[in-house]
Amino acid sequence: MKEYLPTAQIIVSSLLIIFILLQQRGSALGSVFGGGGGFYSTRRGLQKKIFWLTCILAILFLGLAVFNLLA
């Protein structure tokens, strides 16, 4: 079990990075540097699913990190 923990953590961290990058706030290049923000809208459909999957992956990553530390 101990040899699978780092592999699982790498997979979860890679997925977490991908889902964080998939979340978009603005469509222009200026939004990458903080110049975006014209309006606020609620998340709907696929954006909401990506947001919740990102939250779940973050919690799973933290859980794996603590479990790896204690094991």
TIVO-2410 file (N, C-alpha, C; in nm, 3 decimals):
# residues 71
REC num residu      c1      c2      c3 atome chaine
REC   1      M   0.083  -0.120   0.000     N      A
REC   1      M   0.000   0.000   0.000    CA      A
REC   1      M   0.086   0.125   0.000     C      A
REC   2      K   0.197   0.120   0.072     N      A
REC   2      K   0.282   0.238   0.084    CA      A
REC   2      K   0.347   0.275  -0.050     C      A
REC   3      E   0.371   0.176  -0.136     N      A
REC   3      E   0.434   0.207  -0.265    CA      A
REC   3      E   0.337   0.268  -0.364     C      A
REC   4      Y   0.206   0.255  -0.339     N      A
REC   4      Y   0.106   0.312  -0.429    CA      A
REC   4      Y   0.067   0.455  -0.393     C      A
REC   5      L   0.095   0.498  -0.273     N      A
REC   5      L   0.055   0.633  -0.229    CA      A
REC   5      L   0.120   0.745  -0.311     C      A
REC   6      P   0.252   0.741  -0.332     N      A
REC   6      P   0.311   0.850  -0.414    CA      A
REC   6      P   0.257   0.853  -0.557     C      A
REC   7      T   0.232   0.735  -0.614     N      A
REC   7      T   0.177   0.730  -0.750    CA      A
REC   7      T   0.037   0.790  -0.753     C      A
REC   8      A  -0.045   0.754  -0.656     N      A
REC   8      A  -0.180   0.810  -0.649    CA      A
REC   8      A  -0.176   0.960  -0.629     C      A
REC   9      Q  -0.082   1.007  -0.548     N      A
REC   9      Q  -0.071   1.150  -0.523    CA      A
REC   9      Q  -0.026   1.225  -0.648     C      A
REC  10      I   0.061   1.166  -0.726     N      A
REC  10      I   0.105   1.228  -0.851    CA      A
REC  10      I  -0.010   1.236  -0.951     C      A
REC  11      I  -0.089   1.129  -0.959     N      A
REC  11      I  -0.203   1.128  -1.051    CA      A
REC  11      I  -0.306   1.232  -1.009     C      A
REC  12      V  -0.338   1.237  -0.879     N      A
REC  12      V  -0.437   1.334  -0.831    CA      A
REC  12      V  -0.386   1.477  -0.850     C      A
REC  13      S  -0.257   1.500  -0.826     N      A
REC  13      S  -0.204   1.635  -0.843    CA      A
REC  13      S  -0.205   1.677  -0.989     C      A
REC  14      S  -0.178   1.585  -1.080     N      A
REC  14      S  -0.184   1.618  -1.223    CA      A
REC  14      S  -0.326   1.652  -1.265     C      A
REC  15      L  -0.423   1.573  -1.219     N      A
REC  15      L  -0.562   1.602  -1.250    CA      A
REC  15      L  -0.606   1.735  -1.189     C      A
REC  16      L  -0.558   1.763  -1.069     N      A
REC  16      L  -0.592   1.889  -1.003    CA      A
REC  16      L  -0.539   2.008  -1.082     C      A
REC  17      I  -0.418   1.998  -1.132     N      A
REC  17      I  -0.360   2.105  -1.213    CA      A
REC  17      I  -0.441   2.125  -1.341     C      A
REC  18      I  -0.479   2.015  -1.405     N      A
REC  18      I  -0.557   2.024  -1.529    CA      A
REC  18      I  -0.692   2.091  -1.504     C      A
REC  19      F  -0.761   2.051  -1.397     N      A
REC  19      F  -0.893   2.107  -1.371    CA      A
REC  19      F  -0.886   2.252  -1.323     C      A
REC  20      I  -0.778   2.290  -1.257     N      A
REC  20      I  -0.761   2.431  -1.221    CA      A
REC  20      I  -0.740   2.515  -1.347     C      A
REC  21      L  -0.661   2.463  -1.440     N      A
REC  21      L  -0.636   2.536  -1.563    CA      A
REC  21      L  -0.759   2.541  -1.654     C      A
REC  22      L  -0.850   2.444  -1.642     N      A
REC  22      L  -0.970   2.445  -1.723    CA      A
REC  22      L  -1.072   2.550  -1.678     C      A
REC  23      Q  -1.063   2.592  -1.554     N      A
REC  23      Q  -1.156   2.692  -1.505    CA      A
REC  23      Q  -1.116   2.827  -1.562     C      A
REC  24      Q  -1.210   2.891  -1.627     N      A
REC  24      Q  -1.177   3.019  -1.688    CA      A
REC  24      Q  -1.264   3.129  -1.629     C      A
REC  25      R  -1.202   3.239  -1.601     N      A
REC  25      R  -1.273   3.356  -1.549    CA      A
REC  25      R  -1.294   3.457  -1.661     C      A
REC  26      G  -1.196   3.475  -1.745     N      A
REC  26      G  -1.207   3.568  -1.856    CA      A
REC  26      G  -1.151   3.502  -1.979     C      A
REC  27      S  -1.186   3.552  -2.094     N      A
REC  27      S  -1.140   3.488  -2.216    CA      A
REC  27      S  -1.020   3.559  -2.279     C      A
REC  28      A  -0.984   3.674  -2.228     N      A
REC  28      A  -0.873   3.749  -2.286    CA      A
REC  28      A  -0.742   3.715  -2.217     C      A
REC  29      L  -0.633   3.748  -2.280     N      A
REC  29      L  -0.502   3.723  -2.222    CA      A
REC  29      L  -0.477   3.810  -2.101     C      A
REC  30      G  -0.539   3.926  -2.096     N      A
REC  30      G  -0.523   4.015  -1.982    CA      A
REC  30      G  -0.578   3.957  -1.853     C      A
REC  31      S  -0.674   3.866  -1.864     N      A
REC  31      S  -0.730   3.805  -1.744    CA      A
REC  31      S  -0.631   3.713  -1.676     C      A
REC  32      V  -0.533   3.663  -1.749     N      A
REC  32      V  -0.431   3.578  -1.689    CA      A
REC  32      V  -0.348   3.659  -1.589     C      A
REC  33      F  -0.327   3.785  -1.618     N      A
REC  33      F  -0.245   3.871  -1.532    CA      A
REC  33      F  -0.328   3.957  -1.439     C      A
REC  34      G  -0.455   3.925  -1.424     N      A
REC  34      G  -0.539   3.997  -1.329    CA      A
REC  34      G  -0.613   4.115  -1.388     C      A
REC  35      G  -0.610   4.132  -1.516     N      A
REC  35      G  -0.678   4.246  -1.577    CA      A
REC  35      G  -0.816   4.213  -1.629     C      A
REC  36      G  -0.869   4.099  -1.595     N      A
REC  36      G  -0.998   4.053  -1.646    CA      A
REC  36      G  -1.115   4.120  -1.581     C      A
REC  37      G  -1.182   4.078  -1.502     N      A
REC  37      G  -1.292   4.116  -1.419    CA      A
REC  37      G  -1.391   4.218  -1.467     C      A
REC  38      G  -1.472   4.197  -1.563     N      A
REC  38      G  -1.575   4.291  -1.599    CA      A
REC  38      G  -1.705   4.267  -1.526     C      A
REC  39      F  -1.741   4.142  -1.507     N      A
REC  39      F  -1.868   4.109  -1.443    CA      A
REC  39      F  -1.854   3.976  -1.370     C      A
REC  40      Y  -1.952   3.947  -1.288     N      A
REC  40      Y  -1.954   3.821  -1.215    CA      A
REC  40      Y  -2.076   3.742  -1.257     C      A
REC  41      S  -2.058   3.617  -1.289     N      A
REC  41      S  -2.170   3.531  -1.323    CA      A
REC  41      S  -2.162   3.402  -1.244     C      A
REC  42      T  -2.273   3.338  -1.224     N      A
REC  42      T  -2.273   3.212  -1.150    CA      A
REC  42      T  -2.227   3.099  -1.239     C      A
REC  43      R  -2.178   2.995  -1.176     N      A
REC  43      R  -2.133   2.879  -1.252    CA      A
REC  43      R  -2.256   2.796  -1.291     C      A
REC  44      R  -2.254   2.748  -1.414     N      A
REC  44      R  -2.363   2.665  -1.463    CA      A
REC  44      R  -2.307   2.551  -1.544     C      A
REC  45      G  -2.379   2.442  -1.546     N      A
REC  45      G  -2.346   2.330  -1.633    CA      A
REC  45      G  -2.209   2.272  -1.608     C      A
REC  46      L  -2.131   2.270  -1.714     N      A
REC  46      L  -1.999   2.208  -1.709    CA      A
REC  46      L  -1.905   2.283  -1.616     C      A
REC  47      Q  -1.915   2.415  -1.609     N      A
REC  47      Q  -1.829   2.493  -1.519    CA      A
REC  47      Q  -1.852   2.453  -1.374     C      A
REC  48      K  -1.976   2.426  -1.338     N      A
REC  48      K  -2.009   2.387  -1.202    CA      A
REC  48      K  -1.952   2.249  -1.171     C      A
REC  49      K  -1.960   2.158  -1.267     N      A
REC  49      K  -1.905   2.024  -1.248    CA      A
REC  49      K  -1.754   2.027  -1.234     C      A
REC  50      I  -1.689   2.109  -1.316     N      A
REC  50      I  -1.543   2.122  -1.308    CA      A
REC  50      I  -1.503   2.183  -1.173     C      A
REC  51      F  -1.579   2.282  -1.126     N      A
REC  51      F  -1.550   2.343  -0.997    CA      A
REC  51      F  -1.560   2.242  -0.884     C      A
REC  52      W  -1.668   2.164  -0.880     N      A
REC  52      W  -1.685   2.067  -0.772    CA      A
REC  52      W  -1.584   1.953  -0.783     C      A
REC  53      L  -1.549   1.913  -0.903     N      A
REC  53      L  -1.447   1.810  -0.920    CA      A
REC  53      L  -1.311   1.861  -0.874     C      A
REC  54      T  -1.284   1.989  -0.897     N      A
REC  54      T  -1.160   2.049  -0.847    CA      A
REC  54      T  -1.157   2.050  -0.695     C      A
REC  55      C  -1.269   2.082  -0.633     N      A
REC  55      C  -1.277   2.080  -0.485    CA      A
REC  55      C  -1.255   1.940  -0.431     C      A
REC  56      I  -1.318   1.842  -0.493     N      A
REC  56      I  -1.302   1.703  -0.449    CA      A
REC  56      I  -1.159   1.656  -0.466     C      A
REC  57      L  -1.097   1.690  -0.578     N      A
REC  57      L  -0.958   1.651  -0.601    CA      A
REC  57      L  -0.863   1.719  -0.501     C      A
REC  58      A  -0.891   1.844  -0.465     N      A
REC  58      A  -0.808   1.913  -0.367    CA      A
REC  58      A  -0.817   1.846  -0.230     C      A
REC  59      I  -0.938   1.808  -0.191     N      A
REC  59      I  -0.956   1.739  -0.063    CA      A
REC  59      I  -0.889   1.602  -0.067     C      A
REC  60      L  -0.903   1.531  -0.178     N      A
REC  60      L  -0.838   1.401  -0.194    CA      A
REC  60      L  -0.687   1.414  -0.190     C      A
REC  61      F  -0.633   1.519  -0.254     N      A
REC  61      F  -0.489   1.542  -0.253    CA      A
REC  61      F  -0.438   1.568  -0.111     C      A
REC  62      L  -0.511   1.651  -0.037     N      A
REC  62      L  -0.470   1.678   0.102    CA      A
REC  62      L  -0.480   1.552   0.187     C      A
REC  63      G  -0.584   1.474   0.166     N      A
REC  63      G  -0.598   1.348   0.239    CA      A
REC  63      G  -0.485   1.251   0.209     C      A
REC  64      L  -0.449   1.240   0.082     N      A
REC  64      L  -0.337   1.154   0.045    CA      A
REC  64      L  -0.206   1.203   0.103     C      A
REC  65      A  -0.187   1.334   0.106     N      A
REC  65      A  -0.063   1.390   0.161    CA      A
REC  65      A  -0.052   1.359   0.310     C      A
REC  66      V  -0.161   1.375   0.383     N      A
REC  66      V  -0.159   1.345   0.528    CA      A
REC  66      V  -0.140   1.196   0.549     C      A
REC  67      F  -0.211   1.114   0.471     N      A
REC  67      F  -0.199   0.970   0.486    CA      A
REC  67      F  -0.058   0.923   0.452     C      A
REC  68      N   0.003   0.984   0.350     N      A
REC  68      N   0.140   0.951   0.311    CA      A
REC  68      N   0.239   0.993   0.420     C      A
REC  69      L   0.209   1.101   0.488     N      A
REC  69      L   0.296   1.150   0.595    CA      A
REC  69      L   0.290   1.057   0.717     C      A
REC  70      L   0.170   1.008   0.746     N      A
REC  70      L   0.153   0.922   0.863    CA      A
REC  70      L   0.191   0.777   0.838     C      A
REC  71      A   0.188   0.733   0.712     N      A
REC  71      A   0.217   0.592   0.682    CA      A
REC  71      A   0.364   0.561   0.681     C      A
***
